[in-house]
Amino acid sequence: METVAPECGPTSPLVERVCRTIKNALDGVTDDNPDVRVGRHDGPRKARLPESPPRERAFVAPLLRLSAWQGFSLELVLSHAEKLESAKSLYQACGTMRERCKLVQERLAENYPELTNA
């Protein structure tokens, strides 16, 4: 079996690449098209439009990934809030996300009234 690491051991870029490959496999991202996720949804999904600004994807992609994640564990999340400062940061981040998601829901309901009947 041929190794991909040099004799001196794995380099930082190699470790990053291996980690990214594993993360993408767990998230269901294909190498051919990183905008199409497979294996984690009930039906076909459309690829993102290429003209979508990166700042929009920076919110939408993680939101969709978090909402679809089957491994959510409240205990695991709370384990990262061992001190008051980290608890405060997490609490504030959750509040901010709640507000932003509410704005998104309101605008989607305005644009697609049939969503509120679903």
C-alpha positions in Angstrom: 0.0 0.0 0.0 1.4 3.4 -1.0 1.4 6.2 1.6 0.5 9.8 0.8 2.5 11.3 3.7 6.2 12.2 3.3 8.8 10.3 5.2 8.9 13.1 7.8 5.2 12.6 8.6 2.0 14.2 7.6 2.2 17.9 6.8 -0.4 20.4 7.9 -1.9 20.8 4.4 -2.3 17.1 4.2 -4.0 16.8 7.5 -6.3 19.6 6.6 -7.2 17.9 3.3 -7.9 14.6 5.1 -10.0 16.3 7.7 -11.9 18.2 5.0 -12.5 15.0 3.1 -13.9 13.2 6.1 -16.1 16.2 7.1 -17.5 16.4 3.6 -18.2 12.7 3.6 -20.0 13.0 6.9 -21.9 16.0 5.6 -22.8 14.3 2.4 -20.9 16.7 0.1 -19.7 15.3 -3.2 -16.2 16.2 -4.4 -17.6 16.7 -7.9 -19.9 19.4 -6.8 -19.6 20.8 -3.3 -22.9 22.6 -3.6 -24.9 19.4 -3.9 -25.5 17.3 -0.8 -26.4 13.6 -1.0 -27.8 11.0 1.3 -29.2 13.4 4.0 -32.5 14.5 2.5 -35.8 13.0 1.3 -35.8 14.3 -2.2 -33.6 15.8 -4.8 -32.0 19.2 -4.0 -31.0 21.8 -6.5 -27.5 23.1 -6.5 -26.9 26.6 -5.3 -27.1 29.3 -8.0 -23.6 30.4 -8.9 -24.5 34.1 -8.6 -25.5 33.6 -4.9 -23.2 36.0 -3.0 -20.8 34.3 -0.5 -22.3 36.3 2.4 -25.7 34.7 1.8 -24.2 31.2 1.7 -22.4 32.0 4.9 -25.7 32.0 6.7 -27.9 29.7 4.6 -25.6 26.7 4.3 -24.8 26.3 8.0 -28.5 26.9 8.9 -29.6 24.1 6.5 -26.8 21.8 7.7 -27.6 22.4 11.4 -31.4 21.9 10.9 -30.8 18.7 9.0 -28.2 17.3 11.4 -29.6 14.2 13.1 -26.9 14.1 15.8 -28.1 17.2 17.7 -27.5 16.7 21.4 -28.5 19.4 23.9 -26.1 17.9 26.4 -23.2 18.1 24.0 -23.9 21.7 23.1 -24.2 22.6 26.8 -20.9 20.8 27.6 -19.2 23.7 25.7 -20.6 26.2 28.3 -18.5 25.1 31.3 -17.8 28.7 32.4 -20.0 31.8 32.6 -18.2 33.6 29.7 -18.7 30.7 27.3 -22.3 30.2 28.5 -22.9 33.9 27.9 -21.5 33.8 24.4 -23.5 30.7 23.5 -26.7 32.3 25.0 -26.2 35.5 23.0 -25.4 33.6 19.8 -28.6 31.5 20.2 -30.6 34.8 20.7 -29.1 36.3 17.6 -29.8 33.2 15.5 -33.4 33.1 16.8 -34.0 36.7 15.8 -32.4 36.2 12.3 -34.3 33.0 11.7 -37.6 34.7 12.7 -36.9 37.5 10.2 -36.2 34.8 7.5 -39.5 33.0 8.4 -41.5 36.2 8.3 -40.2 37.2 4.9 -40.6 33.7 3.5 -44.2 33.6 4.7 -44.8 37.0 2.9 -43.3 35.7 -0.3 -44.9 32.2 -0.1 -48.2 32.4 1.8 -48.7 28.7 1.2 -45.9 28.0 3.7 -48.1 29.0 6.6 -50.7 26.4 5.6 -48.2 23.6 5.5 
